[in-house]
Amino acid sequence: MMIRLVVVGNRALASCGGLLLSFATLSAHAQQPEAPAAPEGGAPGSSSGTPAATAPDTSLDFSVQPPEGQTQDTRASSAQALAEPPPLRPRRKGLVLESTLGVLGFAGQFRHVAPEAYWLHGQLGYELFSWLMVFGSAEAGLTDTGESLDQSQSMAFTLWGFDGGLRATIHASDRVALYAQGEAGALGADVPHGSLAVLGFPHAETLSLALGGRLGAEWYQMDRHMALFVAGGGRYAQGFAKVIGPADLPLLWDAGAGIRYTF
């Protein structure tokens, strides 16, 4: 009787041990994550996000052509477009201020009285159109009577005047323009009374009629308000005609370079 109870007890313990081992095995399998299922066909980039393994003997083809629409020519043209500077802004048009520094000379009999004068000219105009400007200007010059008198008796004096007129402009390119202008005004010498009269030019001591014109070329800068220019012209200045002796043609000429600014 005692032997049977021991055998039964051993069998019960063995059964309990087997049940515990089976339960531990099931728990271990439950805790391990399931491997993701491979997509059908084994194609990489499927919706599952996990590429399939590639077989060792799989043939791989690499394309040497760029994607459609990105050929070498199009890439080269895009790079060239980025390297080119942007187009220039339109030239500024409006109120124009100019200043000129140059020389003023005499072509009549007055050239035997005075040498070429240092000349300063200022002009203010308004462009009615890109090719037409109305303007007014003032000028001043400095010279002396060194051509007719010796150094001990030579007298320095100033010239001054003002005028107004119209200018027509032709734009040869975005940066270069040529212009011609006509003007009418007055010009005279600032000297003590009788200083030029004794030399035969009494009317030069007061303002007198002056008619003339000027040709010039402009070079516009990257700042579209600014331009550099050179200009030259001639005029008839009635007061600088000699009243003694043969008839005189009182012509003057000027040449200079300057800068303009358009507001």
Backbone as a ProteinNet text record, in pm:
[ID]
protein_1_A
[PRIMARY]
MMIRLVVVGNRALASCGGLLLSFATLSAHAQQPEAPAAPEGGAPGSSSGTPAATAPDTSLDFSVQPPEGQTQDTRASSAQALAEPPPLRPRRKGLVLESTLGVLGFAGQFRHVAPEAYWLHGQLGYELFSWLMVFGSAEAGLTDTGESLDQSQSMAFTLWGFDGGLRATIHASDRVALYAQGEAGALGADVPHGSLAVLGFPHAETLSLALGGRLGAEWYQMDRHMALFVAGGGRYAQGFAKVIGPADLPLLWDAGAGIRYTF
[TERTIARY]
83.3	0	85	190.1	281.9	351.6	389.4	462	374.9	243.5	152.9	137	129.7	114	235.4	353.6	477.3	479.9	439.3	439.1	341.5	222.9	120.8	170.5	235.3	286.6	392.7	480.7	585.7	525.4	420.8	355.4	289.9	230.2	165.2	267.3	384.3	489.8	543.3	558.3	608.4	510.1	380.9	279.3	282.4	294.5	301.4	423.6	541	662.7	647	580.8	559.5	470.6	365.6	276.3	349.4	433.7	509.5	605.5	671.4	764.8	693	574.1	496.8	451.9	409	364.8	480.1	601.7	718.6	754.2	743.6	776.4	679	549	448.8	469.5	508.3	532.7	650.7	756.5	875	841	761	720.8	632.1	548.7	458.7	534	647	722	809.2	843.1	926.2	842.7	896.8	821.1	815.7	704.2	688.6	765.5	833.3	906.2	806.3	831.2	737.5	733.4	616.4	598.7	657.3	724.5	782.5	671.6	683.1	579.2	575.3	460.9	443.8	533.6	594.9	682.4	821.6	846.5	979.8	1031.9	946	990.4	1025.2	1140.1	1175.7	1086.7	1082	1003.7	856.9	811.3	669	608.9	475.8	405	444.8	504.5	544.6	666.8	745	860.3	986.4	982	1100.5	1136.3	1253.2	1288.9	1321	1288.7	1318.3	1464	1518.2	1656.5	1671.7	1785.6	1812.3	1891.2	1850.5	1920.5	2059.6	2158	2296	2308.9	2227.3	2241.4	2150.3	2093.5	2003.9	2084.3	2034.5	2099.8	2052.2	2149.3	2117.9	2157	2063.7	2088.7	2095	2202.4	2219.6	2204.5	2120.2	2096.6	2201.7	2260.5	2360.4	2298.3	2169.3	2099.6	2033.9	2033.8	1967.5	1817	1748.1	1601.6	1540.7	1422.4	1352.7	1335.4	1366.5	1353.2	1475.1	1579	1700.9	1822.7	1819.7	1930.9	2049.5	2164.6	2285.1	2270.7	2203.4	2184.7	2100.4	1991.7	1905.6	1978	2059.6	2134.8	2237.6	2302	2401.3	2335.4	2216	2146.7	2100.6	2059	2018	2135.9	2252.5	2371.4	2413.5	2402.3	2439.1	2344.3	2215.4	2118.6	2147	2189.5	2222.6	2349	2442.8	2569.1	2551.6	2452.3	2432.1	2376.8	2421	2368.6	2222.5	2147.3	2007.5	1998	1888.4	1874.8	1876.9	1928.5	1937.3	1798.8	1787	1661.7	1646.3	1525.1	1506.9	1577.3	1626.6	1692.8	1594.2	1643.3	1558.7	1528.9	1404.9	1363.4	1293.9	1327.3	1265.2	1344.5	1365.1	1439.8	1589.1	1662.4	1802.3	1890.3	1994	2093.3	2227.8	2295	2424.4	2525.5	2649.9	2759.9	2874.6	2937.9	3043.6	3164.8	3282.2	3408	3487.5	3533.4	3603.9	3670.5	3677.5	3741.1	3645.1	3659	3582.2	3682.1	3670.2	3765.8	3697.6	3778.7	3729.1	3785.4	3696.4	3736.4	3739.1	3683.5	3685.5	3808.9	3798.2	3909.6	3938.4	3843.8	3865.8	3973.3	4007	4112.4	4248.5	4260	4384.3	4388.9	4279.2	4273.3	4292	4220	4218.9	4244.8	4318	4335.2	4210.9	4214.5	4101.9	4076.4	3948.8	3908.9	3877.6	3908.2	3856.5	3705.6	3632.8	3487.5	3411.7	3309.7	3220	3077.7	3004.9	2869.7	2775.1	2660.4	2558.8	2426.4	2354.8	2230.3	2125.5	2003	1889.5	1779.7	1735	1633.7	1529.4	1427.6	1321.9	1292.9	1295.8	1270.5	1120.2	1068.3	927.1	901.1	994	991.9	1133.2	1149.9	1283.3	1380.4	1328	1414.5	1413.7	1333.3	1322.1	1329.1	1417.4	1433.8	1434.7	1367.6	1374.4	1464.5	1548.1	1647.8	1676.6	1738.4	1796.1	1934.1	2027.6	2164.3	2230.2	2340.5	2423.4	2568.8	2656.2	2796.3	2885.5	3011.7	3112.1	3247.1	3331	3465.2	3566.2	3691.2	3798.2	3910.9	3945.9	4054.8	4119.9	4200.1	4266.8	4295.6	4356.9	4389.2	4535.8	4590.1	4731.5	4770	4674.8	4707.6	4734	4680.4	4696.8	4784.8	4805.8	4884.7	4995.7	5104.1	5211.5	5171.4	5256.3	5221.1	5199.4	5272.6	5257.8	5125.6	5065.1	4939.6	4819.6	4843.9	4735.3	4636.3	4507.7	4400.1	4317.3	4301.6	4215.9	4070.3	3981.2	3838.2	3757.1	3631.7	3540.4	3437.4	3391.3	3279.6	3162.4	3043.5	2926.6	2808	2712.9	2596.8	2494.1	2385.6	2276.9	2204.1	2131.8	2056.5	1953.3	1879	1778.8	1757.6	1698.9	1678	1616.6	1631.2	1577.1	1688	1675.3	1772	1697.8	1749.5	1698.1	1802.9	1758.7	1850	1814.7	1918	1902.8	1976.6	1906.4	1965.3	2021.2	2154.5	2218.7	2210.6	2208	2196.1	2141.1	2134.9	2087	2181.7	2310.4	2408.6	2462.5	2439.5	2500.4	2391.7	2405.7	2312.2	2388.5	2337.8	2392.7	2287.2	2328.7	2229.4	2279.1	2184.3	2209.8	2112.9	2161.8	2075.2	2100.7	1994.5	2003	1966.5	2030.7	2011.2	2021.7	1959.8	1964.8	1973.4	2058.6	2074.9	2158.5	2234.6	2316.5	2450.9	2557.6	2692.5	2765.2	2843.3	2918.7	3039.6	3123.5	3244	3224.9	3268.6	3258.9	3391.8	3399	3521.5	3484.4	3579.5	3552.5	3516.8	3434.1	3386.2	3502.6	3500.4	3602	3724.2	3734.6	3854.7	3869.3	3759.8	3764.8	3732.2	3670.8	3637.6	3763.8	3869.3	3993.8	4060.1	4021.4	4075	3984.6	3873	3782.8	3662.9	3633.1	3520.7	3432.6	3369.9	3289.3	3164.5	3105.7	2981.3	3003.7	3130.3	3158.5	3147.6	3141.6	3136.4	2997.5	2898.2	2761.3	2705.5	2597.7	2534.5	2479.2	2502.1	2452.7	2409.8	2337.7	2277.3	2382.2	2348.1	2432.4	2343.4	2371.5	2295.8	2392.7	2354.4	2446.3	2384.1	2469.6	2426.8	2541.2	2507.4	2606.7	2573.5	2679.3	2666.6	2734.5	2677.5	2736.3	2703.8	2777.5	2756	2748.3	2651.2	2629.7	2655.2	2712.5	2737.6	2671	2561.8	2484.6	2553.9	2550.3	2616.8	2521.5	2575.4	2491	2381.5	2415.8	2313.4	2239.6	2115.6	2043.6	2009.7	2041	2022.8	2139	2254.5	2376	2426.7	2496.8	2561.1	2680.1	2781.1	2895.5	2880.2	2934.4	2918.2	3035.9	3052.7	3144.5	3063.2	3097.3	3019.4	3106	3065.7	3133.1	3035.2	3057.8	2965.1	3024.8	2944.6	2983.9	2866.4	2897.2	2789.6	2833.2	2734.1	2753.4	2724.5	2827.6	2813.4	2830.2	2718.5	2717	2807.5	2816.3	2892.7	3042.3	3092.5	3236.5	3286.9	3209.1	3252	3330.8	3440.3	3521.8	3454.7	3443.4	3371.7	3466.1	3594.8	3693.2	3763.1	3775.5	3842.3	3743.5	3791.4	3705.8	3599.1	3499.5	3389.6	3443	3382.5	3427.1	3311.7	3341.9	3241.8	3270.9	3194	3224.6	3178.3	3260.4	3228.6	3305.9	3239.8	3300.8	3281.4	3367.6	3354.4	3379.7	3327.3	3348	3356	3425.2	3437.5	3458.8	3399.2	3415	3357.6	3376.4	3323	3250.9	3152.9	3075.9	2996.5	2909.5	2826.4	2682.5	2587.5	2446.2	2379.7	2276.5	2198.9	2052.6	1975.6	1833.2	1755.5	1676.6	1600.3	1470.3
-121.6	0	124.1	119.9	234.3	252.2	143.2	149.5	211.1	175.9	231.1	380.5	429.6	574	649.7	592.1	660.4	669.2	557.7	559.1	661	663.6	761.4	902.4	927.8	1063	1104	1007.9	1041.1	1074.9	998.4	1028.3	1166.6	1201.7	1335.1	1446.1	1425.7	1528.7	1540.1	1426.3	1429.9	1502.4	1476.7	1545.8	1694.7	1732.5	1878.5	1940.5	1869.2	1923.8	1939.8	1836.7	1848.4	1965.1	1987.4	2101.3	2233.3	2245.4	2371.2	2396	2288	2304.9	2347.7	2285.6	2325.3	2470.9	2515	2654.1	2752	2716	2804.7	2815.4	2703.2	2705.6	2793.6	2782.2	2866.5	3013.9	3045.5	3186.8	3243.7	3165.5	3212.9	3239.4	3147.8	3171.8	3293.4	3319.1	3434.8	3566.3	3565.4	3690.1	3722.5	3626.6	3654.9	3723	3840.5	3908.8	3824.9	3834.5	3760.6	3829.2	3756	3811.5	3858.7	3979.3	4028.7	3936.9	3924.9	3837.5	3901.7	3825.7	3877	3907.9	4020	4053.5	3951.9	3942.4	3848.1	3885.1	3788.9	3812.6	3853.6	3884.2	3918.6	4049	4141.7	4268.8	4366.4	4435.8	4537	4658.4	4736.4	4860.5	4837.6	4723.6	4697.6	4784.4	4770.8	4854.3	4824.3	4709	4677.4	4755	4810.4	4892.4	4812	4676	4593.1	4525.5	4559.7	4497.6	4350.3	4271.2	4128.3	4104.7	3996.9	3963.4	3929.5	3971.6	3946.1	3818.1	3738.4	3612	3638.3	3551.3	3574.5	3580	3507.3	3503	3602.1	3701.6	3800.4	3896.1	3928.6	4022.4	4164.6	4255.5	4394.6	4482.1	4568.3	4660	4802.6	4878.8	5017.4	5107.3	5212.4	5304.8	5414.9	5440.7	5548.3	5676.7	5677.7	5794.5	5868.4	6006.7	6081.9	6063.9	6096.4	6084.6	6166.8	6127.8	6197.6	6345	6433.9	6578	6643	6563.4	6616.9	6575.2	6603	6567.7	6658.9	6621.9	6701.4	6841.3	6851.7	6982.7	7074.6	7018.9	7103.9	7147	7057.7	7096.7	7204.3	7193.2	7292.8	7428.8	7427.4	7554.2	7617.1	7535.6	7588.5	7651.4	7585.3	7641.3	7771.3	7776.6	7898.9	8013.1	7983	8086	8142.2	8053.6	8101.1	8185.5	8157	8232.4	8369	8388	8516.3	8619	8746.7	8851.4	8881.1	8930.3	8963.9	9080.4	9094.9	9206.4	9340.4	9442.8	9575.3	9635.4	9714.5	9785.7	9895.2	9935.8	10043.1	10170.2	10247	10372.6	10468.3	10538	10631.9	10754.2	10801.5	10918.6	11016.5	11145.8	11245.6	11373.9	11427.2	11550.7	11520.3	11595.2	11564.9	11682.9	11651.8	11751.5	11711.5	11807.7	11781.9	11887.3	11846.1	11939.8	11904	12004.7	11985.7	12069.1	12011.9	12082.4	12071.9	12188.3	12184.9	12316.8	12346.3	12469.9	12544.9	12676.2	12764.9	12848	12840.1	12910.6	13009.7	13091.4	13197.9	13176.7	13190.5	13171.2	13301.2	13411	13539.9	13620.1	13752.4	13840	13841.2	13798	13797	13695	13602	13505	13574.2	13697.3	13772.9	13854.4	13849	13919.4	13822.8	13709.2	13616.8	13473.4	13395.9	13252.4	13173.9	13045.3	12959.5	12972.3	12968.5	12986.2	12851.4	12840.2	12727.1	12744.7	12637.9	12651.2	12553.5	12604.7	12525.4	12550.4	12442.7	12453.3	12363.6	12416.3	12338.7	12347.3	12236.8	12230.9	12150.3	12200.5	12133.2	12119.5	11997.6	11974.4	11873.8	11861.9	11763	11689.9	11556	11474.1	11458	11527	11512.3	11371.8	11322.5	11186.2	11129	11001.3	10942.4	11002.6	11072.7	11128.5	11281.5	11348.1	11494.2	11552.2	11652.5	11718	11869.4	11939.2	12084.6	12120.5	12223.3	12250.1	12400.5	12434.8	12566.3	12547	12637.3	12617.3	12749.5	12739.8	12854.3	12813.7	12911.2	12881.1	12990.6	12954.2	13050.2	13008.7	13107.2	13080.4	13177	13138.9	13221.6	13230	13353.5	13376.5	13511.2	13562.9	13692	13755.8	13870.6	13944.1	13923.2	13809.3	13782.6	13773.3	13756.7	13749.4	13886.8	13990.4	14126.2	14216.4	14186.5	14269.1	14184.9	14250.9	14176.4	14136	14055.1	13998.2	14103.8	14214.6	14317.7	14391	14394	14466.2	14373.6	14244.2	14148.7	14151.1	14134.6	14138.6	14010.3	13944.6	13825.6	13868.1	13793.9	13826.1	13698.4	13706.8	13592.5	13615.8	13508.7	13507.6	13439.1	13486.6	13421.9	13440.1	13346.3	13352.4	13247.2	13249.1	13152.8	13132.7	13021.4	12993.8	12884.7	12850.8	12745	12688.4	12568	12508.9	12370.9	12297.4	12162.4	12066.4	11942.6	11837.7	11717.8	11663.3	11539.6	11430.5	11311	11201.7	11077.6	11010.4	10881.5	10777.3	10671.3	10566.4	10457.4	10454.6	10354.9	10216.2	10207.3	10080.8	10110.8	10007.3	10028.3	10114.7	10118.5	10190	10316.1	10334.1	10444.5	10523.9	10657.4	10745.5	10863.8	10915.3	11033.9	11142.7	11268.2	11374.9	11499.9	11583.3	11714.7	11812.9	11930.7	12029.7	12167.3	12246.1	12385.4	12475.7	12591.6	12678.5	12825.4	12907.9	13053	13117.2	13220.1	13283.9	13409.2	13437.4	13558.5	13524.7	13598.5	13575.9	13710.1	13728	13851.9	13829.9	13936.2	13932.5	14023.3	13976.8	14055.3	14127.7	14253.7	14334.6	14477.4	14552.6	14694.9	14767.1	14866.7	14939.5	14996.4	14969	15021.2	14933.9	14823.3	14740	14671.4	14627.6	14564.9	14662.8	14774.7	14874.9	14930.5	14951.6	15004.9	14906.8	14778.6	14677.5	14653.3	14730	14720	14630.1	14589.5	14500.1	14558.3	14669.8	14730.3	14649.2	14580.2	14506.8	14377.5	14336.2	14215.1	14238.4	14365.6	14396.9	14379.5	14357	14335.1	14208.7	14158.1	14040.6	14072.9	13986.7	14004.9	13870	13871.9	13752.5	13647.5	13521.9	13408.5	13295.2	13244.1	13133.9	13022.3	12898.4	12790.3	12653.4	12553.3	12413.8	12328.7	12204.3	12114.9	11970.5	11892.9	11749.9	11675	11559.5	11484.3	11337	11260.1	11115.8	11081.7	10996.2	10957.7	10808.2	10774.5	10635	10609.4	10532.6	10506.3	10400.5	10420.4	10331.9	10222.8	10130.3	10026.2	10086.3	10193.4	10272	10350.2	10314.4	10370.9	10517.6	10577.7	10721.6	10800	10737.9	10810.7	10779.5	10880.7	10862.5	10957.4	10914.4	10998.8	11044.9	11162.3	11212.3	11300.7	11315	11412.1	11492.8	11620.7	11707.2	11820.8	11872.5	11988	12067.4	12196.5	12278.1	12411.6	12487.2	12620.8	12715	12845.4	12944.5	13078.2	13153.7	13292.3	13382.2	13457	13545.6	13689.4	13758.2	13890.4	13990.6	13988.5	14088.6	14077.6	13965	13946.9	13979.2	14057	14104.5	14234.7	14247.1	14367.7	14478.8	14597.6	14707.7	14799.1	14780.5	14861	14772.9	14823.3	14748.3	14670.5	14568	14490.6	14413.7	14368.2	14292.4	14166.8	14136.9	14024.9	13927.6	13799.3	13697.1	13639.7	13679.7	13641.1	13498.9	13402.5	13262.1	13212.4	13129.6	13065.5	12914.8	12838	12692.7	12643.3	12528.2	12469.7	12317.7	12257.3	12111.3	12070.3	11961.1	11918.1	11779	11731.9	11603.6	11627.1	11542.1	11564.8	11443.5	11465.3	11361.1	11411.5	11321.1	11355.1	11263.1	11315.6	11237	11263	11156.4	11165.6	11133.5	11226	11208.9	11132.8
0	0	0	77.6	85.1	-46.8	-113.1	-241.5	-347.4	-352	-451.9	-434.4	-314.2	-291.2	-339.4	-320.4	-365.6	-515.7	-582.2	-729.6	-782.3	-722	-766	-744.7	-633.9	-606.4	-704.8	-743.2	-840.7	-976.3	-1015	-1143.2	-1143.3	-1027.9	-1019.7	-1030.9	-961.9	-970.2	-1112	-1181.2	-1319.7	-1410	-1389	-1471.4	-1447	-1321.8	-1291.3	-1354.3	-1347.8	-1409.4	-1558.7	-1624.2	-1769.3	-1804.2	-1722.5	-1749.4	-1735.1	-1631.7	-1611.7	-1727.4	-1776.2	-1888.4	-2015	-2037.8	-2156.4	-2146.8	-2029	-2010.5	-2031.5	-1983.8	-2002.7	-2149.8	-2221	-2365.2	-2442.3	-2411.4	-2479.2	-2448.6	-2324.3	-2288.3	-2364.7	-2382.2	-2455.5	-2600.9	-2660.4	-2800.1	-2813.1	-2714.2	-2720.3	-2712.1	-2636.9	-2620.1	-2740.7	-2826.1	-2943.3	-3050.9	-3115.3	-3222.5	-3347.8	-3415.5	-3538.9	-3650.7	-3731	-3846	-3949.5	-4010.1	-4111.9	-4231.5	-4283.1	-4398.5	-4521.6	-4602.1	-4726.7	-4824.8	-4900.6	-4998.7	-5109.8	-5171.2	-5279.4	-5394.6	-5454	-5567.6	-5526.8	-5395.2	-5350.1	-5403	-5448.6	-5507.4	-5398.9	-5410.9	-5310.6	-5322.5	-5212.4	-5215.3	-5206.4	-5145.3	-5132.6	-5025.5	-5008.8	-4912.5	-4770.7	-4746.6	-4610.1	-4568.3	-4665.9	-4633.3	-4612.7	-4618.8	-4597.1	-4727.4	-4789	-4916.3	-4897.8	-4997.9	-4992.2	-5027.6	-4979.2	-5008.4	-5155.5	-5213.8	-5354.6	-5368.5	-5461.4	-5483.6	-5538.2	-5507.1	-5553.8	-5705.5	-5778.7	-5923.4	-5995.1	-5919.4	-5982	-6068.6	-6189.6	-6281	-6251.2	-6229	-6199.5	-6317.7	-6362.5	-6473.9	-6420.9	-6456.2	-6415	-6538.3	-6526.9	-6638	-6636	-6753.4	-6765	-6818.1	-6841.9	-6892.1	-6775.8	-6779.2	-6672.3	-6679.7	-6573.1	-6573.8	-6685.7	-6723.3	-6831.8	-6798.2	-6895.1	-6874.3	-6810.9	-6778.6	-6716.3	-6798	-6927.7	-7013.3	-6985.1	-7039.5	-7017.4	-7076	-7191	-7253.8	-7167.1	-7109.4	-7026.3	-6900.5	-6841.5	-6723.3	-6756.8	-6874	-6914.7	-6937.7	-7001.5	-7025.7	-6895	-6798.5	-6668.4	-6596	-6601.2	-6536.5	-6603.4	-6736.6	-6807.7	-6772.4	-6757.8	-6721.3	-6583.1	-6489.3	-6355.3	-6356.1	-6447.6	-6452.4	-6515.6	-6601.3	-6667.5	-6569.6	-6580.8	-6491.6	-6524.3	-6427.7	-6454.9	-6551.6	-6624	-6718.6	-6645.5	-6714.6	-6655.7	-6636.1	-6531.4	-6509.9	-6615.4	-6645.2	-6742.9	-6698.4	-6795.8	-6765.3	-6699.7	-6598.9	-6525.8	-6612.7	-6613.3	-6689.4	-6595.7	-6608.9	-6522.6	-6519.3	-6398.6	-6379	-6387.3	-6470.8	-6499.8	-6458.6	-6378.7	-6337.7	-6395.2	-6463.5	-6524.8	-6481.8	-6470.1	-6445.2	-6538.1	-6595.9	-6694.8	-6657	-6673.6	-6654.1	-6782.7	-6836.2	-6963.4	-6994.6	-7123.3	-7170.3	-7263	-7262.5	-7349.4	-7429	-7561.5	-7646.9	-7740.8	-7807	-7893.6	-8033.8	-8134.6	-8273.6	-8352	-8297.4	-8365.5	-8324.9	-8338.7	-8303.7	-8153.8	-8074.8	-7929.8	-7890.3	-7981.2	-7949.7	-7937.7	-7994.4	-7981.6	-7852.7	-7776.6	-7647.9	-7531.9	-7535.5	-7421.7	-7467.2	-7390.7	-7420.5	-7379.9	-7401	-7362.3	-7211.8	-7176.6	-7036.6	-6973.5	-6845.8	-6767.4	-6757.2	-6783	-6802.8	-6715	-6646.3	-6563.2	-6608.5	-6634.6	-6690.2	-6610.3	-6571	-6501.4	-6575.3	-6578.6	-6655.7	-6580.7	-6581.3	-6519.1	-6623.7	-6645.6	-6747.7	-6703.4	-6785.9	-6760.6	-6891.4	-6884.9	-7002.9	-7023.5	-7121.3	-7156	-7210.9	-7290.3	-7342.7	-7327.1	-7358.6	-7348.1	-7448.7	-7550.5	-7654.2	-7657.9	-7574.6	-7579.8	-7439.4	-7421.7	-7292.5	-7311.2	-7222.1	-7215.8	-7097.8	-7111.1	-7007.6	-6996.4	-6884.1	-6860.6	-6801.7	-6829	-6783	-6747.9	-6674.5	-6637.6	-6652.5	-6676.8	-6699.5	-6644.7	-6623.4	-6577.2	-6632.1	-6662	-6713.9	-6654.3	-6658.8	-6604.5	-6706.2	-6745	-6839.4	-6808.3	-6901.1	-6879.4	-7014.5	-7013.5	-7135.9	-7174.4	-7141.9	-7166.1	-7311.5	-7405.2	-7547	-7607.4	-7549.3	-7605.5	-7520	-7396.8	-7305.5	-7244.4	-7206.5	-7142.6	-7001.1	-6939.9	-6810.8	-6704	-6710.3	-6607.8	-6616.7	-6735.6	-6754.6	-6774.6	-6783	-6806.9	-6690.6	-6724	-6625	-6634.4	-6522	-6518.4	-6503.4	-6566.9	-6555.8	-6574.2	-6537.6	-6549	-6658	-6715	-6809.5	-6741.5	-6768	-6710.9	-6804.5	-6793.3	-6880.3	-6841.7	-6914.9	-6894.4	-7025.6	-7038.6	-7160.8	-7133.9	-7235.8	-7229.9	-7368.1	-7376.2	-7507.2	-7500.2	-7609.4	-7623.7	-7663.3	-7617.3	-7651.9	-7707.8	-7818.5	-7877.5	-7858.4	-7815.5	-7782.5	-7862.9	-7912.7	-7980.7	-7898.5	-7856.7	-7775.3	-7866.8	-7878.1	-7962.6	-7900.6	-7768.3	-7696.5	-7557.9	-7471.9	-7335.6	-7254.2	-7293.9	-7214.1	-7281.6	-7410.3	-7484.8	-7556.5	-7553.5	-7623	-7681.7	-7791.9	-7856.7	-7854	-7838.9	-7833.2	-7905.4	-7942.4	-8001.8	-7938.2	-7905.3	-7842.1	-7902.5	-7902.3	-7944.5	-7828.3	-7817.8	-7701.9	-7740.9	-7659.6	-7678.1	-7540.6	-7527.3	-7397.2	-7407.7	-7303.9	-7298.4	-7234.6	-7276.9	-7226.2	-7218.6	-7113.2	-7097	-7008.2	-6999.7	-6916.8	-6795.6	-6681.8	-6558.6	-6537.1	-6585.3	-6576.3	-6535.5	-6482.2	-6456.3	-6585.9	-6575.2	-6693.3	-6774.1	-6904.6	-6995.1	-7010.9	-6936.6	-6943.8	-7079.4	-7139.1	-7269.9	-7382.1	-7347.4	-7448.7	-7512.9	-7435.1	-7489.6	-7585	-7578.6	-7667.8	-7788	-7795.8	-7910.4	-7888.8	-7763.8	-7736.9	-7625.4	-7646.2	-7540	-7504.1	-7603.2	-7576.9	-7497.5	-7488.3	-7412	-7262.3	-7220.2	-7077.6	-7018.6	-7102.4	-7054.8	-7120	-7064	-7122.6	-7261	-7354.5	-7490.5	-7547.1	-7657.3	-7714.9	-7752.1	-7722.4	-7760.2	-7808.5	-7928.4	-7988.7	-8025.2	-7996.7	-8028.7	-8017.3	-8022.5	-8012.3	-7959.5	-7927.7	-7867.6	-7903.8	-7926.9	-7951.9	-7838	-7801.7	-7690.6	-7698	-7618.4	-7605	-7457.4	-7420.2	-7280.7	-7263.4	-7148.3	-7112	-6977.8	-6979.3	-6858.5	-6772.5	-6639.8	-6545.8	-6497.8	-6414.6	-6357.4	-6269.9	-6199	-6131.1	-6237.8	-6262.6	-6377.5	-6361.5	-6244.1	-6228.5	-6288.9	-6303.3	-6334.9	-6475.1	-6533.7	-6663.5	-6671.6	-6745.4	-6777.5	-6922.1	-6953.2	-7089.4	-7128.7	-7258.8	-7318.5	-7418.4	-7433.7	-7522	-7573.5	-7684.7	-7743	-7828.5	-7839.9	-7918	-7958	-8025.8	-8070.1	-8059.7	-8060.2	-8050	-8108.6	-8140.6	-8185.7	-8065.1	-8019.1	-7903	-7951	-7967.9	-8030.6	-7958.9	-7828.2	-7754.6	-7771	-7824.1	-7837	-7977.8	-8052.6	-8184.2	-8167.8	-8241	-8233.5	-8313.9	-8253.2	-8316.9	-8394.6	-8383.4	-8453.5	-8556.1	-8679.3	-8783.7	-8868.8	-8939.3	-9028.9	-8952	-9027.4	-8966.2	-8896.6	-8782.6	-8700.6	-8680	-8681.5	-8654.7	-8516.2	-8415.2	-8275.9	-8243.4	-8278.2	-8251.5	-8129.6	-8051.2	-7934.6	-7947.1	-7888	-7884.9	-7742.3	-7710.7	-7578.6	-7590.3	-7497	-7490.9	-7346.9	-7307.3	-7168.5	-7144.2	-7024.1	-6978.6	-6847.3	-6819.5	-6696.9	-6655.6	-6560.5	-6503	-6495.3	-6515.4	-6505.5	-6404.7	-6341.3	-6244.4	-6270.9	-6280.2	-6306.9	-6179.3	-6132.6	-6009.9	-6037
[MASK]
+++++++++++++++++++++++++++++++++++++++++++++++++++++++++++++++++++++++++++++++++++++++++++++++++++++++++++++++++++++++++++++++++++++++++++++++++++++++++++++++++++++++++++++++++++++++++++++++++++++++++++++++++++++++++++++++++++++++++++++++++++++++++++++++++++++++

